[in-house]
Amino acid sequence: MKTSTYLFIALAALTLAGCREGYDPDVRVDGNYHSFIGGFVTPDRSTITSPCIIDVDEAAKVISYKANSFGGWENCGFSLSLDGDDRLNYGNDQAEYKTKLRDLGDTNYSGPTFTDNYALECSINKINVTCDDDYNAGHTAGSPANDLFEIIYQDMYAYVKNGYKPTMGSYQFDNGFPNLTKAKLNEANLGTKPYLNSKFYFRLLEVPSSEALFHYFTFDLFLSNGKTVRFKYLLLSLPTI
């Protein structure tokens, strides 16, 4: 009797261990997914999702005071979402999505989930920014403007590979959105970072000096799949009164 009991316990333990090892990342635990990455997207378009209006005085203060922080982009910059129709998630190509999660090792996450937490299927090899009009003395119409911006991005893959722990030097927003990194756009080297979050934040490093209210920039994002995403950024600068 005792032998059969031990045998039953051993078999049950093996069964549970097998289920744990190959469990489905689609299963929820206490309302949370097992995976941190909520989907994958191959981008072919972009949306600027924050106001493009700055108060010149306020922006100058933010640029000065926030030089070493991650905040203030909403006062002197914008947020950008990359999107596309080619998506992998729970509702679209679910089997391939789950396979990709397993390949990346993203099957043991137990933290909070975030809306539209999509990773890019391709890397951004390079970003070029060009002034469409005169911005200040060093940035006239047609000149490169990468040095006018810094970028804040979330390295989702690094976070997963680090055991769902922030990597060194990263930051998180107050809502818990983790593993954010910022860099001057000329120094970001995004091409070496796979599976970045599809949402980015750009922050100005200089305010305009021309009297024009409107300033246009052209952004070209060169992707590792050979495609380019282009968008126009319109900045309305409120003059000092």
LUMTOR-920176 format. One line per 2 residues: their letters; for each residue x negated, y, z negated of N, C-alpha, C. Coordinates in nm, 4 decimals. Atoms other than C-alpha are relative to their C-alpha. Layout:
N
A = X/Y/Z/X/Y/Z/X/Y/Z; ...
END
This chain:
241
MK = -0.0841/-0.1208/0.0000/0.0000/0.0000/0.0000/-0.0872/0.1252/0.0000; 0.0885/-0.1148/0.0108/-0.2792/0.2341/-0.0988/-0.0771/0.0196/0.1302
TS = 0.0749/-0.0084/-0.1263/-0.4723/0.1495/0.2204/0.0851/0.0624/0.1098; -0.0884/-0.0544/-0.1032/-0.1731/0.2255/0.4430/0.0280/0.1481/-0.0230
TY = -0.0221/-0.1415/0.0317/-0.1161/0.5549/0.2611/-0.1184/0.0845/0.0458; 0.1204/-0.0720/-0.0420/-0.4772/0.6615/0.3192/-0.0088/0.0089/0.1516
LF = 0.0039/0.0029/-0.1450/-0.4500/0.5571/0.6822/0.0967/0.1026/0.0590; -0.0993/-0.0966/-0.0464/-0.1338/0.7657/0.7268/-0.0521/0.1429/-0.0160
IA = 0.0532/-0.1346/0.0260/-0.3013/1.0704/0.5677/-0.1107/0.0344/0.0992; 0.1101/-0.0226/-0.0929/-0.6076/1.0294/0.7884/0.0518/0.0290/0.1400
LA = -0.0577/-0.0219/-0.1327/-0.3975/1.0020/1.1043/0.0680/0.1358/0.0089; -0.0672/-0.1297/0.0025/-0.1920/1.3051/1.0035/-0.1014/0.1138/0.0084
AL = 0.1036/-0.1032/-0.0023/-0.5080/1.5055/0.9415/-0.0607/0.0145/0.1383; 0.0557/-0.0029/-0.1347/-0.6501/1.4096/1.2799/0.0963/0.0648/0.0980
TL = -0.1021/-0.0579/-0.0884/-0.3238/1.5015/1.4504/0.0066/0.1504/-0.0150; -0.0050/-0.1433/0.0256/-0.3116/1.8413/1.2840/-0.1241/0.0697/0.0525
AG = 0.1242/-0.0590/-0.0487/-0.6751/1.9066/1.3680/0.0025/0.0119/0.1505; -0.0093/-0.0036/-0.1453/-0.6111/1.8185/1.7305/0.0931/0.1093/0.0471
CR = -0.0947/-0.1061/-0.0362/-0.3099/2.0523/1.7456/-0.0625/0.1369/-0.0197; 0.0628/-0.1291/0.0293/-0.5111/2.3351/1.5886/-0.1043/0.0343/0.1061
EG = 0.1063/-0.0255/-0.0954/-0.7974/2.2927/1.8327/0.0553/0.0414/0.1354; -0.0537/-0.0292/-0.1314/-0.5764/2.3040/2.1400/0.1326/0.0724/-0.0044
YD = -0.1305/-0.0627/0.0139/-0.2910/2.5215/2.0194/0.0226/0.1022/0.1098; -0.0405/-0.0889/-0.1085/-0.1031/2.7410/2.2597/-0.0132/0.1452/-0.0452
PD = 0.0151/-0.1400/0.0421/-0.2111/3.1085/2.2420/0.1279/0.0809/0.0132; -0.1272/-0.0698/-0.0132/0.1477/3.1995/2.3299/0.0814/-0.0061/-0.1287
VR = -0.0754/0.0168/0.1244/0.2673/3.0871/1.9857/-0.0262/0.1186/-0.0925; 0.0153/-0.1103/0.0941/0.3312/3.3633/1.7370/-0.0158/-0.0531/-0.1430
VD = 0.0152/0.0301/0.1415/0.2215/3.3510/1.3746/0.0325/0.1273/-0.0767; -0.0426/-0.1179/0.0761/0.4009/3.5921/1.1430/0.0175/0.1225/0.0906
GN = -0.0280/-0.1110/-0.0902/0.5027/3.8024/1.4418/-0.1174/0.0468/0.0824; 0.1185/-0.0422/-0.0732/0.1504/3.8280/1.5825/-0.0464/-0.1073/0.0976
YH = 0.0545/0.0939/-0.0963/-0.0096/3.6693/1.8887/-0.1349/-0.0535/-0.0479; 0.1330/0.0528/0.0263/-0.3148/3.4485/1.8679/-0.1057/0.0725/0.0826
SF = 0.0951/-0.0667/-0.0880/-0.4749/3.6608/2.1415/0.0034/0.1511/-0.0200; 0.0101/-0.1457/0.0109/-0.5985/4.0209/2.1214/0.0336/0.0664/0.1334
IG = -0.0240/-0.0551/-0.1333/-0.5869/4.0826/2.4968/0.1418/-0.0352/0.0433; -0.1407/0.0229/-0.0314/-0.2221/4.1263/2.5938/0.0281/-0.0273/0.1462
GF = -0.0190/0.0242/-0.1422/-0.2738/4.0913/2.9679/-0.1209/0.0479/0.0773; 0.1089/-0.0414/-0.0882/-0.5069/4.1483/3.2613/0.0610/0.0700/0.1214
VT = -0.0523/-0.0748/-0.1142/-0.4596/4.3975/3.5430/-0.1134/0.0343/0.0957; 0.0916/-0.0472/-0.1044/-0.6377/4.4642/3.8723/0.0506/0.1362/0.0451
PD = -0.0552/-0.1344/-0.0229/-0.6025/4.8429/3.9077/-0.0036/0.0426/0.1458; -0.0018/-0.0631/-0.1314/-0.4997/5.0195/4.2254/0.0594/0.1402/-0.0060
RS = -0.0549/-0.1347/0.0168/-0.3526/5.3400/4.0825/-0.0254/0.0469/-0.1437; 0.0265/-0.0577/0.1318/-0.3788/5.5712/3.7838/0.1109/0.0952/-0.0402
TI = -0.0973/-0.0946/0.0536/-0.1570/5.7797/3.5598/-0.0647/0.0778/-0.1132; 0.0457/-0.0835/0.1107/-0.2616/6.0732/3.3441/0.1157/0.0124/-0.0977
TS = -0.1110/0.0153/0.0942/-0.0570/6.0273/3.0297/-0.0024/0.1009/-0.1135; -0.0025/-0.1046/0.1027/-0.1314/6.3400/2.8294/-0.0015/0.1355/0.0685
PC = -0.0045/-0.1325/-0.0612/-0.0877/6.7140/2.8892/-0.1369/0.0451/0.0491; 0.1242/-0.0517/-0.0583/-0.3482/6.8858/3.1031/-0.0077/0.1497/-0.0227
II = -0.0012/-0.1414/0.0342/-0.3196/7.2191/2.9264/-0.0932/0.0214/-0.1190; 0.0880/-0.0286/0.1123/-0.5905/7.3633/2.7059/0.0032/0.1486/-0.0308
DV = 0.0249/-0.1361/0.0447/-0.6252/7.6796/2.5054/-0.1519/0.0153/-0.0050; 0.1450/-0.0117/-0.0146/-0.9753/7.8000/2.5886/-0.0685/0.0142/-0.1353
DE = 0.0609/-0.0186/0.1316/-1.0521/7.9212/2.2358/0.0052/-0.1282/-0.0826; -0.0173/0.1228/0.0779/-0.9116/7.6065/2.0744/-0.0904/-0.1099/0.0534
AA = 0.0843/0.1022/-0.0605/-1.0941/7.3819/2.3201/-0.1466/0.0221/-0.0356; 0.1391/-0.0307/0.0346/-1.4225/7.5604/2.2498/-0.0307/-0.0424/-0.1433
KV = 0.0188/0.0420/0.1392/-1.3772/7.4986/1.8778/-0.0083/-0.1515/-0.0109; -0.0021/0.1467/0.0049/-1.2937/7.1331/1.9321/-0.1307/-0.0568/0.0543
IS = 0.1246/0.0480/-0.0595/-1.5953/7.0822/2.1584/-0.1157/0.0188/-0.0969; 0.1071/-0.0278/0.0953/-1.8176/7.2398/1.8962/0.0100/-0.0880/-0.1244
YK = -0.0157/0.0693/0.1270/-1.6714/7.0727/1.5852/0.0102/-0.1512/0.0150; -0.0251/0.1428/-0.0178/-1.5892/6.7331/1.7329/-0.1103/-0.0699/0.0798
AN = 0.1067/0.0546/-0.0850/-1.9197/6.6711/1.9070/-0.0385/-0.1421/-0.0398; 0.0418/0.1322/0.0457/-1.9948/6.3662/1.6938/0.1162/-0.0884/-0.0419
SF = -0.1172/0.0779/0.0398/-1.6396/6.2373/1.6505/0.0738/-0.0506/0.1232; -0.0802/0.0551/-0.1084/-1.3767/6.0600/1.8569/0.1302/0.0770/0.0193
GG = -0.1257/-0.0723/-0.0078/-1.0898/6.2999/1.7947/-0.0095/0.1204/0.0908; -0.0021/-0.1259/-0.0715/-0.9838/6.6142/1.9723/0.0207/-0.0090/0.1484
WE = -0.0162/0.0087/-0.1459/-0.9393/6.4736/2.3222/0.1324/0.0610/0.0453; -0.1299/-0.0552/-0.0390/-0.5761/6.5860/2.3170/-0.0021/0.1519/0.0072
NC = 0.0128/-0.1456/-0.0059/-0.6915/6.9481/2.2712/-0.0901/0.0476/0.1130; 0.0929/-0.0439/-0.1052/-0.9572/6.9515/2.5415/-0.0287/-0.1130/0.0988
GF = 0.0198/0.1088/-0.0946/-0.9030/6.6533/2.7668/0.1306/-0.0683/0.0347; -0.1191/0.0732/-0.0416/-0.6630/6.3854/2.8806/-0.0219/-0.1494/-0.0163
SL = 0.0090/0.1456/0.0008/-0.5844/6.0161/2.8627/0.0432/-0.0524/0.1360; -0.0215/0.0573/-0.1322/-0.5812/5.7962/3.1703/0.0334/-0.1477/-0.0127
SL = -0.0360/0.1417/-0.0053/-0.4073/5.4637/3.2342/-0.0191/-0.0508/0.1424; 0.0147/0.0664/-0.1288/-0.5137/5.2361/3.5181/0.1004/-0.1135/0.0075
DG = -0.1064/0.0992/-0.0126/-0.2410/5.0114/3.6527/-0.0042/-0.0625/0.1392; -0.0085/0.0678/-0.1284/-0.1628/4.7715/3.9356/0.1083/-0.1056/-0.0036
DD = -0.1038/0.1028/-0.0075/0.0883/4.5170/4.0565/-0.0544/-0.1400/-0.0249; 0.0630/0.1306/0.0223/-0.1598/4.2295/4.0231/-0.0311/-0.0144/-0.1483
RL = 0.0115/0.0119/0.1455/-0.1120/4.1312/3.6589/0.0077/-0.1448/-0.0453; -0.0139/0.1273/0.0705/-0.1589/3.8329/3.4327/0.0472/0.0310/-0.1410
NY = -0.0478/-0.0168/0.1363/0.0444/3.8171/3.1124/0.0933/-0.1157/-0.0342; -0.0887/0.1087/0.0422/0.2963/3.6036/2.9238/0.1158/-0.0204/0.0961
GN = -0.1155/0.0127/-0.0883/0.5696/3.6779/3.1757/-0.0353/-0.0184/0.1458; 0.0426/0.0057/-0.1394/0.3642/3.6664/3.4959/-0.1257/-0.0864/0.0112
DQ = 0.1128/0.0936/-0.0112/0.1357/3.3725/3.5906/-0.0496/-0.0412/-0.1387; 0.0294/0.0292/0.1396/0.1504/3.2575/3.2301/-0.1096/-0.1042/-0.0164
AE = 0.0985/0.1071/0.0137/-0.0536/2.9390/3.2814/-0.1416/0.0530/0.0266; 0.1318/-0.0554/-0.0325/-0.3428/3.1269/3.4457/-0.0459/0.0973/-0.1087
YK = 0.0312/-0.0939/0.1078/-0.3253/3.3932/3.1754/-0.0535/-0.0735/-0.1230; 0.0435/0.0756/0.1174/-0.3545/3.1365/2.8962/-0.1364/-0.0645/0.0226
TK = 0.1295/0.0585/-0.0320/-0.6414/2.9639/3.0732/-0.1107/0.1032/-0.0134; 0.0999/-0.1070/0.0079/-0.8249/3.2952/3.0974/-0.0298/0.0353/-0.1453
LR = 0.0213/-0.0276/0.1421/-0.7727/3.3618/2.7272/-0.0898/-0.1051/-0.0628; 0.0824/0.1083/0.0549/-0.9207/3.0234/2.6430/-0.1442/0.0121/0.0496
DL = 0.1351/-0.0150/-0.0555/-1.2164/3.0836/2.8765/-0.0770/0.1115/-0.0695; 0.0640/-0.1132/0.0667/-1.2868/3.4147/2.7014/-0.0132/-0.0203/-0.1510
GD = 0.0051/0.0257/0.1439/-1.2434/3.2629/2.3553/0.0955/0.0848/-0.0806; -0.0958/-0.0872/0.0688/-0.9496/3.4884/2.2712/0.1225/-0.0814/-0.0426
TN = -0.1101/0.0867/0.0434/-0.7341/3.2346/2.0860/0.0153/-0.0043/-0.1514; -0.0059/0.0051/0.1464/-0.7851/3.3102/1.7157/0.0302/0.1347/-0.0638
YS = -0.0289/-0.1334/0.0511/-0.6675/3.6676/1.6754/0.1206/-0.0046/-0.0930; -0.1112/-0.0014/0.0960/-0.4434/3.7382/1.3756/0.0350/0.1415/-0.0452
GP = -0.0270/-0.1373/0.0393/-0.4330/4.1174/1.3601/0.1230/0.0564/0.0680; -0.1178/-0.0634/-0.0620/-0.1712/4.3675/1.4793/-0.0096/0.0006/0.1518
TF = -0.0026/-0.0077/-0.1457/-0.0642/4.3739/1.8412/0.0265/0.1437/0.0428; -0.0151/-0.1351/-0.0516/-0.0650/4.6864/2.0574/0.0718/-0.0061/0.1341
TD = -0.0777/-0.0031/-0.1238/0.1722/4.7795/2.3386/-0.0922/0.0209/0.1205; 0.0768/-0.0137/-0.1251/0.0287/4.7367/2.6884/-0.1502/-0.0085/-0.0232
NY = 0.1419/0.0186/0.0286/-0.3052/4.6123/2.5590/-0.0635/-0.0816/0.1121; 0.0471/0.0701/-0.1194/-0.4294/4.5235/2.9080/-0.1496/0.0209/0.0207
AL = 0.1416/-0.0076/-0.0362/-0.7864/4.4459/3.0076/-0.0131/0.0066/0.1516; 0.0244/-0.0103/-0.1436/-0.9247/4.5349/3.3490/-0.0619/-0.1293/0.0519
EC = 0.0541/0.1208/-0.0624/-0.9869/4.2351/3.5744/-0.1338/0.0270/0.0682; 0.1254/-0.0346/-0.0655/-1.2720/4.4224/3.7443/-0.0667/0.1129/-0.0780
SI = 0.0737/-0.1044/0.0700/-1.5420/4.6491/3.6101/0.0031/0.1308/0.0792; 0.0155/-0.1299/-0.0655/-1.5798/5.0188/3.6853/-0.1495/0.0227/0.0188
NK = 0.1432/-0.0125/-0.0254/-1.9191/5.0401/3.8522/-0.0493/0.1434/-0.0145; 0.0432/-0.1402/0.0014/-1.9268/5.4179/3.8755/0.1212/0.0908/0.0023
IN = -0.1016/-0.1049/-0.0080/-1.7184/5.7305/3.8232/-0.0672/0.1270/0.0497; 0.0483/-0.1288/-0.0505/-1.7781/6.0444/4.0281/0.1084/0.1052/-0.0197
VT = -0.0926/-0.1123/0.0190/-1.6165/6.3750/3.9339/-0.0528/0.1190/0.0802; 0.0376/-0.1152/-0.0828/-1.6176/6.6745/4.1688/0.0918/0.1178/-0.0307
CD = -0.0799/-0.1216/0.0167/-1.5043/7.0339/4.1124/0.0672/0.0351/0.1322; -0.0702/-0.0448/-0.1206/-1.2382/7.1363/4.3613/-0.0032/0.1520/0.0134
DD = 0.0105/-0.1461/-0.0027/-1.2832/7.5031/4.2668/-0.1046/0.0416/-0.1022; 0.0995/-0.0492/0.0953/-1.5101/7.7220/4.0586/0.0503/-0.0190/-0.1427
YN = -0.0372/0.0239/0.1398/-1.5035/7.6122/3.6945/-0.0793/0.0909/-0.0935; 0.0861/-0.0941/0.0706/-1.8001/7.7958/3.5447/-0.1267/0.0184/0.0840
AG = 0.1179/-0.0358/-0.0798/-2.1397/7.9232/3.6563/-0.0765/-0.1227/0.0494; 0.0753/0.1192/-0.0372/-2.2938/7.5773/3.6636/0.0799/-0.1020/0.0774
HT = -0.0872/0.0967/-0.0663/-1.9982/7.4042/3.8261/0.0947/0.0742/0.0939; -0.0780/-0.0699/-0.1009/-1.8758/7.5701/4.1433/0.0714/-0.1000/0.0900
AG = -0.0799/0.0863/-0.0874/-1.6404/7.4333/4.4083/-0.0889/-0.0938/0.0808; 0.0742/0.1009/-0.0745/-1.7694/7.1098/4.5599/-0.1163/-0.0612/-0.0740
SP = 0.1162/0.0515/0.0733/-2.0338/7.0471/4.2944/0.0387/-0.1173/-0.0903; -0.0274/0.1113/0.0923/-2.0643/6.7302/4.0796/0.0375/0.0532/-0.1374
AN = -0.0478/-0.0477/0.1304/-1.8897/6.7562/3.7434/-0.0001/-0.1102/-0.1057; 0.0053/0.1075/0.0998/-1.9690/6.4312/3.5619/-0.0468/0.0500/-0.1359
DL = 0.0556/-0.0479/0.1258/-2.1659/6.6238/3.3026/0.0971/0.0869/-0.0788; -0.1017/-0.0766/0.0719/-1.8507/6.8173/3.2096/0.0853/-0.0874/-0.0916
FE = -0.0912/0.0897/0.0710/-1.6866/6.5075/3.0604/-0.0752/-0.1074/-0.0782; 0.0379/0.1246/0.0646/-1.7368/6.2372/2.8091/0.1211/-0.0922/0.0016
II = -0.1053/0.0998/-0.0110/-1.5350/5.9166/2.8092/0.0063/-0.0812/-0.1281; -0.0234/0.0879/0.1144/-1.3830/5.7169/2.5250/0.0727/-0.1235/0.0526
YQ = -0.0582/0.1235/-0.0522/-1.3049/5.3534/2.6008/-0.0026/-0.1093/-0.1072; -0.0052/0.1130/0.0929/-1.2176/5.0301/2.4227/-0.0620/-0.1225/0.0659
DM = 0.0674/0.1198/-0.0509/-1.4507/4.7349/2.4788/0.0685/-0.1222/-0.0605; -0.0805/0.1102/0.0514/-1.1989/4.4534/2.4350/-0.0799/-0.1303/-0.0055
YA = 0.0750/0.1256/-0.0073/-1.4313/4.1721/2.5402/-0.1047/-0.0075/-0.1115; 0.1007/-0.0024/0.1066/-1.7067/4.2783/2.2977/0.0656/-0.0248/-0.1356
YV = -0.0730/0.0187/0.1256/-1.4475/4.2896/2.0183/0.0361/-0.1473/-0.0206; -0.0350/0.1421/0.0076/-1.3295/3.9359/2.0962/-0.1244/-0.0829/-0.0297
KN = 0.1222/0.0776/0.0157/-1.6847/3.8015/2.1243/-0.0658/0.0206/-0.1357; 0.0569/-0.0286/0.1320/-1.7759/3.9617/1.7927/0.0884/-0.0527/-0.1121
GY = -0.0873/0.0602/0.1017/-1.5121/3.7550/1.6130/0.1105/0.0919/-0.0458; -0.1047/-0.0982/0.0323/-1.2483/4.0317/1.6258/-0.0466/0.0969/-0.1078
KP = 0.0579/-0.0995/0.0904/-1.4802/4.2643/1.4373/-0.0590/0.1134/0.0842; 0.0552/-0.1127/-0.0761/-1.5866/4.6136/1.5479/-0.1488/-0.0175/0.0243
TM = 0.1420/0.0041/-0.0288/-1.9237/4.6288/1.7185/-0.0671/0.1249/-0.0556; 0.0752/-0.1084/0.0637/-2.1966/4.8563/1.5859/0.0214/0.1331/0.0726
GS = -0.0165/-0.1331/-0.0551/-2.1285/5.2253/1.6368/0.1380/0.0290/0.0550; -0.1348/-0.0215/-0.0534/-1.7662/5.1790/1.7380/0.0887/0.0682/-0.1035
YQ = -0.0928/-0.0779/0.0814/-1.4648/5.3601/1.5967/0.1393/-0.0536/0.0252; -0.1387/0.0348/-0.0276/-1.0945/5.2973/1.5568/0.0915/0.1164/-0.0338
FD = -0.0982/-0.1038/0.0270/-0.7961/5.5302/1.5746/0.0757/-0.0307/-0.1281; -0.0723/0.0161/0.1264/-0.5755/5.5812/1.2703/0.1047/-0.1104/0.0058
NG = -0.1007/0.1057/-0.0126/-0.3196/5.3349/1.4088/-0.0614/-0.1395/0.0020; 0.0669/0.1301/0.0038/-0.5806/5.0585/1.3877/-0.0570/-0.0438/0.1328
FP = 0.0508/0.0337/-0.1332/-0.6704/5.0609/1.7591/-0.1525/-0.0071/-0.0075; 0.1406/0.0173/0.0381/-1.0239/4.9171/1.7267/-0.0994/0.0062/0.1152
NL = 0.1165/0.0179/-0.0880/-1.3662/4.9105/1.8903/-0.0061/0.1013/0.1138; 0.0126/-0.1084/-0.0971/-1.3692/5.2467/2.0656/-0.1446/0.0482/0.0057
TK = 0.1350/-0.0515/-0.0221/-1.6933/5.3767/2.2122/0.0112/0.1271/0.0830; 0.0009/-0.1210/-0.0824/-1.7690/5.7213/2.3489/-0.1400/0.0220/0.0547
AK = 0.1287/-0.0277/-0.0636/-2.0408/5.8306/2.5854/0.0184/0.1130/0.0992; -0.0049/-0.0956/-0.1094/-2.1243/6.1125/2.8195/0.0229/-0.0780/0.1282
LN = -0.0402/0.0741/-0.1182/-1.9804/6.0158/3.1541/-0.1201/-0.0432/0.0835; 0.1196/0.0355/-0.0756/-2.3234/6.0196/3.3174/-0.0780/-0.1147/-0.0624
EA = 0.0784/0.1007/0.0717/-2.4521/5.7745/3.0566/0.0831/-0.1213/-0.0415; -0.0915/0.1029/0.0505/-2.1524/5.5435/3.0096/-0.0367/-0.1407/0.0464
NL = 0.0421/0.1313/-0.0507/-2.2835/5.2551/3.2274/0.1113/-0.1036/-0.0127; -0.1162/0.0861/0.0172/-1.9373/5.0988/3.2445/-0.0081/-0.1290/0.0813
GT = 0.0089/0.1171/-0.0857/-2.0355/4.8511/3.5159/-0.0503/-0.1238/-0.0699; 0.0525/0.1146/0.0752/-2.2048/4.6303/3.2566/0.0992/-0.0500/-0.1046
KP = -0.0952/0.0329/0.1061/-1.8905/4.6056/3.0416/0.1279/-0.0579/0.0604; -0.1208/0.0619/-0.0564/-1.6269/4.3532/3.1568/0.1191/0.0109/-0.0944
YL = -0.1262/0.0069/0.0746/-1.2635/4.3539/3.0452/0.0179/0.1163/-0.0971; -0.0320/-0.1193/0.0789/-1.2400/4.7106/2.9183/0.1507/0.0195/-0.0028
NS = -0.1414/-0.0358/0.0040/-0.8990/4.8325/2.8077/0.0322/0.0907/0.1182; -0.0376/-0.0757/-0.1194/-0.7094/4.9846/3.1003/0.0335/0.1459/-0.0301
KF = -0.0266/-0.1388/0.0367/-0.6557/5.3079/2.9071/-0.1295/0.0661/-0.0463; 0.1216/-0.0732/0.0311/-0.9303/5.5695/2.8778/0.0351/0.1416/-0.0453
YF = -0.0153/-0.1386/0.0444/-0.9744/5.9105/2.7171/-0.1200/0.0791/0.0507; 0.1056/-0.0879/-0.0495/-1.1723/6.1939/2.8748/0.0041/0.1304/-0.0785
RL = 0.0071/-0.1231/0.0782/-1.2927/6.4962/2.6801/-0.0977/0.0956/0.0669; 0.0861/-0.1024/-0.0589/-1.4349/6.8190/2.8195/-0.1159/0.0350/-0.0926
LE = 0.1173/-0.0400/0.0770/-1.7810/6.9247/2.7092/-0.0307/0.1483/0.0158; 0.0156/-0.1440/-0.0201/-1.7594/7.2822/2.8403/0.1358/0.0591/0.0368
VP = -0.1247/-0.0677/-0.0372/-1.4763/7.5324/2.8757/-0.0218/0.0796/0.1276; 0.0160/-0.0789/-0.1232/-1.4059/7.7208/3.1996/-0.0370/0.1445/-0.0308
SS = 0.0361/-0.1415/0.0163/-1.5538/8.0656/3.2436/0.0642/0.0866/0.1074; -0.0680/-0.0784/-0.1030/-1.3689/8.1677/3.5581/0.1363/0.0449/-0.0515
EA = -0.1272/-0.0548/0.0464/-1.0485/8.3696/3.5223/0.1203/-0.0761/0.0542; -0.1103/0.0759/-0.0579/-0.8405/8.1218/3.7201/0.0727/-0.0803/-0.1074
LF = -0.0790/0.0790/0.0951/-0.5565/7.9552/3.5291/-0.0060/-0.1487/0.0314; -0.0034/0.1387/-0.0417/-0.5735/7.6339/3.7302/-0.1378/-0.0458/0.0470
HY = 0.1260/0.0598/-0.0417/-0.8740/7.4089/3.7770/0.0274/-0.1446/0.0407; -0.0200/0.1353/-0.0507/-0.8755/7.0931/3.9862/-0.1328/-0.0760/0.0025
FT = 0.1140/0.0903/-0.0117/-1.1129/6.7989/3.9645/0.0453/-0.1249/0.0759; -0.0255/0.1273/-0.0664/-1.1316/6.4921/4.1866/-0.0821/-0.1084/-0.0683
FD = 0.0651/0.1154/0.0626/-1.2116/6.1644/4.0112/0.0033/-0.1177/0.0973; 0.0093/0.1225/-0.0793/-1.3330/5.8628/4.2111/-0.0557/-0.1104/-0.0888
LF = 0.0419/0.1147/0.0791/-1.3517/5.5319/4.0243/-0.0330/-0.1148/0.0955; 0.0453/0.1059/-0.0892/-1.5573/5.2727/4.2136/0.0002/-0.1322/-0.0763
LS = -0.0206/0.1256/0.0711/-1.4535/4.9207/4.1109/-0.0901/-0.1104/0.0542; 0.0880/0.1105/-0.0385/-1.6540/4.5985/4.1201/0.0600/-0.0870/0.1099
NG = -0.0624/0.0772/-0.1078/-1.4012/4.4458/4.3634/-0.0072/0.0729/0.1348; 0.0189/-0.0738/-0.1241/-1.5012/4.7028/4.6256/0.1029/0.1090/0.0248
KT = -0.1038/-0.1008/-0.0186/-1.1934/4.9229/4.5854/-0.0340/0.1278/-0.0780; 0.0191/-0.1287/0.0661/-1.1795/5.2873/4.4802/0.1358/0.0547/-0.0425
VR = -0.1203/-0.0680/0.0486/-0.9159/5.4561/4.2659/-0.0333/0.1483/-0.0106; 0.0234/-0.1454/0.0009/-0.8958/5.8312/4.3263/0.1206/0.0702/-0.0605
FK = -0.1093/-0.0821/0.0505/-0.6924/6.0859/4.1345/-0.0492/0.1426/-0.0202; 0.0275/-0.1415/0.0232/-0.6732/6.4610/4.0871/0.0374/0.0348/-0.1435
YL = -0.0276/-0.0502/0.1342/-0.6953/6.6163/3.7447/0.0201/0.1500/0.0077; -0.0316/-0.1423/0.0014/-0.5258/6.9539/3.7163/-0.0066/0.0491/-0.1442
LL = 0.0157/-0.0587/0.1318/-0.6323/7.1593/3.4178/0.0578/0.1408/0.0016; -0.0534/-0.1339/0.0195/-0.4272/7.4608/3.3106/-0.0664/0.0572/-0.1233
SL = 0.0711/-0.0592/0.1131/-0.6442/7.6795/3.0903/0.0666/0.1303/-0.0405; -0.0641/-0.1207/0.0523/-0.4661/7.9335/2.8752/-0.1079/0.0996/-0.0419
PT = 0.1065/-0.0958/0.0289/-0.6793/8.2493/2.8570/0.0081/0.0534/-0.1412; 0.0050/-0.0650/0.1303/-0.7898/8.4183/2.5384/0.0799/0.1303/0.0034
I = -0.0826/-0.1210/0.0052/-0.5431/8.6885/2.4367/-0.0579/0.0991/-0.1008
END
